Amino acid sequence: MKKLLIAAAVLALPLGAQAVSMPGFCARGIGSAEAKVCAAPGSAESEGLVFAMYRAALEKLDAGPSKELQEQHTKWWDGVKKCSDAANLNACIDNAYGSRALQLQSSYKVAKTTGPVGFTCSDGSKFSATFLETTPASMVIVRDKQHLLLRGDKMASGISYRNREETFKEHQGKTTIQWGANAKELSCKKS
């Protein structure tokens, strides 16, 4: 199932990036830090989406700049591996993948986007969301200093985006967010 989702994410990106058959770092699975990060629920799907975006960015570059991007991506992964020692592994991983997806998108325009769109919720909290036209649909939420990558699932009359802990839903004209698996669902409006 994970390989199918990763392949679908790759198919949604530019033609040159579709030749990629497997994601990068988690596919190699070397070392205890990588094993811990890659074993976390949802990591393979997030890594597959970010890897597809990275490969699409590489397709747009000449040899010199592509080498620089490869070095940046490796340094980014070194940072992700540090999540294995984080107090909250899931939050660290979500922030790492969300940040990288936004970096790749803002620098290389690898997918069509909507946003950022600002939201204000019933508890007064605010966040912005950038919706990426990928398969499956994805979005990056920016809240405070966090960048959260969420993957979408169609609902009967809307869409739900999720990661390990957060859930964003647009259903019958209503928008809700849940900041954590056991948190209260908040209603939100575009601001």
N, C-alpha and C positions, 0 to 999 in steps of 0.2 A: 504494500500500500504506500509506504514512504517513497519508494522509487517511482511509483506512478505519479504522486504529487510533485516530486522534484522534476520529473520529465514534463509534466504539464506546465510548471513554472517556466521551464526553459522554452517551451513552445510559444509562450506569450511574448517573448522578447525578439529583437531583430533577427533576421534570417541567419546572419553569420554566427550568432551565438547558439543556434540550435544544434550545432554539431556536438555539443558537450553532452556526454552520456551520464556522467556522475559528478557529484559535487566534489569540491577540493579537499579541504583539510579533514573533515570527518570521514571521508572515504578512505583516507590513509590510516586513520586511527592508531597513531603511534604515541606511546607515552601515557602515563597515568593521568596527567592533566587533561589531555585530549579525550581520553576514554571517559572521564567524569563529565566533561562538558558535552560530548557527543551523545552520551547515554541519557542526558536530561530530556524529559518529555518535550517533544516539539523541536528539538535542536536540529535533527536531520532535515526537517521541512524548512526551517528558517535558514539553515546553512545552504540548502539547495537553492532557495530563492536568491539569497545574497550572492552565491556563486554564479548563478545565471546572469545576474546584473553585472557582476564583475567581468565575466566573459564577454558580455555585450559591450561593455566599456572598452575592453582590450581591442575588440574588433574595429573600434573607431580611431585607434591610435597607430602612429608609426612606431618603428622599433625603439627609438630613444625614449619617448614618453611612455610606451607600454612597459619598458623595463622599470621605469620609475613607479608606475602603477603597481606592478608586481611586487616591488619592494615595499610599497605602502601597505598592500594587502597582507603581506607576510608579517609586517610589524603590527597591523591591526589584529591578526590572529594570535600573535604573541600576547597581546593584551587580553584577548578572549580567554586564553588558557589560564590567565590569572584568576578568572572567575571560579576556577576549581577550589580556590582557597577563600572565596568570599563568604561572608556571613549569610547572605541570601543569594544562593547560586542562581535561581531562576530570574530574579530581578537583574542581576549582573548580566546574564546572558541576553535577556530581552533588550536591555539597554545597548549592549554591544551590537547586536544584529540590527536594531532599529537605527542606531547612529550610522552604521556603515551603509545601510540601504539609503538613508537620506543623503549621505556624502556622495555616494555613487550617482544617485539621481540628480542631485544639484550640479555636480561637476560634468556629467556625461550625458544626461538626458536619455537614459536607456529605456524608459517606459513613458507612456502618456500618463499625465496626472491631472487630478482636480485638487486644487487647494494650494496653500494651506487654508483650511476653513476653521474659524474660531468657534468655540462652544463655551457656554456658561451653564453650569449644572445647578440643581436645586439646593445644593449645600454651599453655593457660592464659588466652588472651584472652577478653574478655567483650564482649557487645553486647546491645542490646535491639531488638526488632522490633515494629512496629505494622503489622498487615495491614489493608489497605483493601479493602472490597468494591466494586471498580470493575471495568469491563470494558475492557481486560484486567485481571486481578487485579494489585494493586500492593502494595508494602510500603515502609516507610521503616525503615532500619537506623540506629540511633544507636550510634556507636563513638567513644569519646573525644569530640572536639568535632565530629566529622563527622556529617552527616545525609545518608544515601544513599537516593535514590529508585530502586527496582528494579521492573521490570514482569514479570508472570508469564506463563508458558507451561505449559499442561497437559502432563504426561508420562503414559505408560501407567498408572502406579500412583503418581502424586504430582504435584508441581508444581516448577517451576524459575523463580526470579526472577533477572533479570539487568539490568545497566546496561552502560556502556562497559567496565568493568573487573572488577566483582564479580559473583559467582554464588552464590546461596543455593538449596539443593535440599532438598526433603523427598520422600524416595522409599522406599517400603516400610518406613516407621517409622524411617528413618535421616535425620538432618539433617547437611548439610555446608555449608561456606562456603569460598569461594576469594577471597582479598583481592588481586585483581589478575590480569590475563590469564595471566601466567606463574607465578603463585604456586602453592604446594602446596595441595591440597584438604584441609581440616581437618574432622574429625568434631566435632559439637557436640551438647550436650544442654541441655534446658531446665533453668534453674537456679532 
